[in-house]
Amino acid sequence: MNATDMVQGNLALKYETPVSPSFTVVKGGRCDFQAMAAGPVRSKHAVAVSAPVALKASTIVAVAVAFTLFFVLSASVFSARHAAYADSVANVTYETIHVQSGDSLWSLAQEHSVDGLSTQETSDIIRSVNHLEHGSLDAGDVLKVPARS
């Protein structure tokens, strides 16, 4: 028996196409191959191979409509959120503060919140306005923050 006929392992399938489904059980480990003949496979755990399913035109249309609706709703939600963000940012006035010991961008964003924006978005605005590369602040730094309402 040569190596092209077998796949290494405890159970191996022959590389030829049999008339009826069958397999060859290989006894031994990685270096002791001994082929044993076996008959057709009859098992409680038979594997069923299903034929390709043909989709009806109505199903395809329904799926296309569902994807289109999902896309339109997602785009409108994103657009509305972006418009609210742009309005909030456009109306922001700033004040100058001195960073105190223990202050962080997050705590400053919570303290100087902007209506319609999350704390994360306010923090991003503070970082952007002050051209901060990192989120770390030092006591005594001078920052522009949204003015309190």
RATA-V553672 format. One record per backbone hydrogen bond with DSSP energy under -1.0 kcal/mol. NH is the residue of the N-H (numbers start at 1). CO is the residue of the C=O. E is the energy in kcal/mol with one decimal. If there is no record, write none. Layout:
NH	CO	E
NH	CO	E
//
This chain:
5	2	-1.3
12	24	-1.2
25	36	-1.1
27	34	-2.1
34	27	-1.0
36	25	-1.7
60	56	-1.9
61	57	-2.4
62	58	-2.3
63	59	-2.3
64	60	-2.3
65	61	-2.6
66	62	-2.3
67	63	-2.4
68	64	-2.3
69	65	-2.7
70	66	-2.3
71	67	-2.4
72	68	-2.6
73	69	-2.8
74	70	-2.4
75	71	-2.5
76	72	-2.3
77	73	-2.3
78	74	-2.4
79	75	-2.5
80	76	-2.5
81	77	-2.4
82	78	-2.5
83	79	-2.4
84	80	-2.3
85	81	-2.2
86	82	-2.6
87	83	-2.4
88	84	-2.3
89	85	-2.6
90	86	-2.2
91	87	-1.3
92	89	-1.2
95	145	-2.8
97	143	-2.7
99	141	-3.2
103	100	-2.0
108	104	-2.5
109	105	-2.4
110	106	-2.2
111	107	-2.2
112	108	-2.4
117	114	-2.0
122	118	-2.4
123	119	-2.5
124	120	-2.3
125	121	-2.0
126	122	-2.4
127	123	-2.4
128	124	-2.4
129	125	-3.0
130	126	-1.7
131	128	-1.1
132	127	-2.5
140	99	-3.1
141	138	-2.1
143	97	-2.2
145	95	-2.7
147	93	-3.4
//
